[in-house]
Amino acid sequence: MAKLSCVLMAPLLFSFLLILMVSSQGPPSPGYYPTSRFPSLGFDQGFRNRWGPQHQRVEQGVLTIWLDSTSGSGFKSLHTYQSGYFGAAIKLQPGYTAGVITSFYLSNNEDYPGNHDEIDIEFLGTTPGEPYTLQTNVFIRGSGDRNIVGREVKFHLWFDPTQDFHNYAILWTPSEIVFFVDDVPIRRYPRKSDATFPLRPMWVYGSIWDASSWATDDGKYKADYQYQPFVGRYKNFKIAACRADGQASCRPPSVSPSGSGILSPQQESAMEWAQRNSLVYNYCLDPKRDHTQTPEC
């Protein structure tokens, strides 16, 4: 038993030391902090339960959703949006969470089933001693339904996302999508053509669910319900956006100090650091992918 404990502890210690080493450096300051510039929404001000109401509660401003062997849970915005800045502070569960997805995303799947658009922030569950994977993804017009053409870019974060709340956000404008972690831009997806960019209105969602078939090491590790419930916590929701039923003149907010919508040199430097130190997968660099299906690469 002692030998087994040592074997189990070794990867945990390695992971801790790795996180410690990266955290000791940390990304350079982006110099601009969108999270502090947009007011927070209470859950009931911007969202409602979508499914699994018995696995969802709000206490002292914190939304808790959980997955067990009977159900997961999800929530949905009250309105649909054409563009904007969407964020939340999220805290993940430690320990064995393999097979479990905790997410915050935009989608119009209910409006266009089988032919939908989507912009994802997904936390892929893990095994003890291994870091969570933050997966960013973009689907355009059903590419995630029939053809399974994902545009995944994955990161191992420079901090432990189970220890505290951290801010995660999506900026979606008519010209680009930018993903943020604690106000550090980590990925930009520019609009290179209408065919490779989501242009139709979307809702904002969050959920926790069992994705054992693919979430952790391509499905090698499954959700194990002896560790249930699996919990995700959300607070400080941000929606600074143009509603689909709003004025046509509405423009999404700027997230750069210039107000131009273009990231500053300081923000670019922070993004380069994140991609150099934390990026672990980029679909455009995957030789196994058919890049005729992803011409933006």
N, C-alpha and C positions, 0 to 999 in steps of 0.2 A: 504493500500500500504506500509506503514511504517513497519507493522508487517511482510509482505511478504519479504521486503528487509532484515529485520533482520534474517529471516529464511534462505534466500539465502546466506547471508553473513557469517552465523555461520560455515558451513562446509569449506568455503573459509579461514576463520581465523584459523580454526583448522589445515587445510592442510598447511597453511603458517607457523604456529608454529611448526608443525611436521618437515617440511623441515628445518626450522631454527635450531631445536634441533639437527637433524642428521648432518646438515652442520657444526654446531659448533664443532663437533667432527671430522667428515670427516675420510676417510680411512687413515691408515698409509701410508707413502710414499712407493711405490713399489721399489724405489731405482734405477730403470732403465726405460728409457723413449723411447720406440721404435718410437713414433711419431716424435721425433726430429732427429732420425738417418736415416730416409728415406726421400728422396727429394719429394716435392709435385709436383703433376701433375696438369696442367690446364685441364679443362674439355675436350677441343678439342684434347688434347694430348692423352687421354686415353679412351674417350667415344664418343658416338653419341646418338642422339635421337632414341628411340625405338618406342614410340607412343605418341600421343597428342602433336605434335610439336607446336601447337598454344598455348599450356599451359606451355611453357618452354622458358626461356631466360637466357643468361649469361651476367652479367654486373660487371665490376671491379673484375673479378675473382670469383664471386659468381654465382652458378647455382641456379635459382629459378624455382621450378615446382609447379603447383597448380591444385586443383580440384574444379570444379564448377558443376552445374547441367547438363552441356553438355559433360564434359570429365575430366579425370585426365591426368596424364602424366608419362612417364617412360623413362629411358635411359639405355644404354648397353655398355659394354666395346668393344673396337676395336678388342680384341684378346680373345682367350680362354686359360685357365690356368690349370695346373696340380697340383699346390700347390703354397703357398705363403702367404704374408701378404697384406691385403686389408683394406683400411680405408678411412674415410672422416670425416671432421668436419661438424656437422649438427646442425641446429637451428630450433626448432619446433614452431608452432603457438600457442599462448595462447587462453584462452576462451573455447567456446564450440567447440569441435572437435570430438565428439562421432561418431563412425562408420567409422572414417577415419584412414587409415593406411599410415604411412610414413616409407619407408623401404630402406635398403641397404643390398644386399644379393648376394650369388653365386647360380647359377642354370644351369642345362643343359636340362631344360624342352623343349626347341625348338629342341634339338637334339634327345631327347628320350621322346616324348609326351606320357603321361600315364605310364611312367616307369622311372621317372627322380630322380636325386639327388638334394639336396638343403641345403644351410646353411644360416640361416636368422638372421638379426637384424631388428626387426619390432617395431615401436612405435605405440601402440594402443591408438587411440584418447579417449578423456575423457570429462567429464562434469565439469563446473566451481566448484572449490573447491576440486576436486579430482586429484591426481597425474597421470601423464602419466604412462603407464606400458611399460617397455622395455621387449619385448619377444624375447628370443633367441630360435632357433629351428633347428632341423636337420631332413631331410628326406632322406631315402635311397631307391633307386630303386623303385620308385613309391609308397612308403608308404604314400605319401601325395595325391596320385591320386585315387587309388581304395580302399585301406584299411583304409585311414585316420589314420595312425599311426604317430602322431607327437611326438616329443621329446622336449616339451616345458619346458623351465625354465624361469621364469618371475621375474622382479625386479621393485621396486620403487626406483628411483635414489636418491642419497643424495644431489641433487641440483635441481634447476628448469631448465629443458632443453629448456624452451622458452625464457630465459633471455639472453642467449649468445650461441655462438658456443661451442660445446664440441666434443672431438675426440672419435670416435667409430671404432673398428677394429675387423677383423677376421684373426686369424692365422690358416691356414690349411696346415698341413704337412702329410706325409705318416703315422704318428703314432698318431696324435691327432689334435683336434680343440680347440683353445682357443679364447674366446671372451674378448675384452678389452673395458673399458670406461675410457677415460683420462689416458691411460696407466696402469690402474689398471686391472689386470685379474679378471674377475668376474665368469667365468665358464670354466671348462676344460671338453672336451668330448674325452676320449681316444679310440683308436682303439683296441677293445677287440676281434673282429673277422671281417673278410671281409664282412660278411653278415650284419653287423651293422655299417658300415663305408663307406662314399662316396669316391670312388676311381677313378671315370671317370672325364675327364676334364669338367670344368665349366666356364661360363661367369660371369662377374660382372654386377649387375643390381642395379638400384634404381627406386623408383616409389612412387606415391601418388595416392590412389584409394579408392573407396567406398566399405567397407567391413561391411556394416551395419548388415548383417545377423549374425555376430559372434564377431566383434571386441571389443565392449564395453559391459561389463557385459553380455557376451554370447548373444548379440543381443538385450538386453533390451532397450538400447538407440541407436537410428539411426542417420545417418547423417541428419542434418537439414540445408537446403540450404538457409535459411534466414541469415545464418552466412557466406555464401560463399564470396570470394574464401577461400579455405583452402590451406595454403602455407607451403612448405618445402624448406629450403635453405641448400645448400651444398657448401663446399669449401675445399681446401687443400687435394685433393684426394691423396691416397698413394697406389701404386702397386709395391711391391717388390716381384716378383713372377717368377715361371718357366712356360714359355709358352708351350702349348701343342705341338706346332710345333718346339720347341727349342731343345737344346741338351739334350740327355738322362742323361748326367752327372750332370745336374742342380740340386741344392739342395735349398730348401726354406731357408730364412734367419733365424738366431737365434733372439729371442726377450728376451734373458736373458744375464746378464753380463758375464757369463762363456763362452758363445758362443756354449754351448753344446746342446741347445734346451730345457734343463730342467729348469723350473722356479727356481729362487733363493729362499732361505728361506724368504727373505724380500718380494718377490713377492707372495709367498705362504701366508704369514701373511696378506698382503693386500687383497688377494682373500678371505681368511677366514673371514676377517672383512666385506667385501661386502656381502658374503653369510649369515653371521650372522645378519647383520643390514638391508639389502636391498632386500633379496630374499623373494618373496611372493608366489611362486608356483614352485614345482618341480614334473614333471610327474612321477618320480620314487617313490615318496612318496604318490601318489594319490591312495587311496584304491578303487576308482571307475574304475581305468584303468585295462585292461587285460594285465598283465605283461608277459604273455607267448609271446606277440608280441614285447616285449622290453627286450630281454634276457640280455642286457648289464646292466640292473638294478640289 
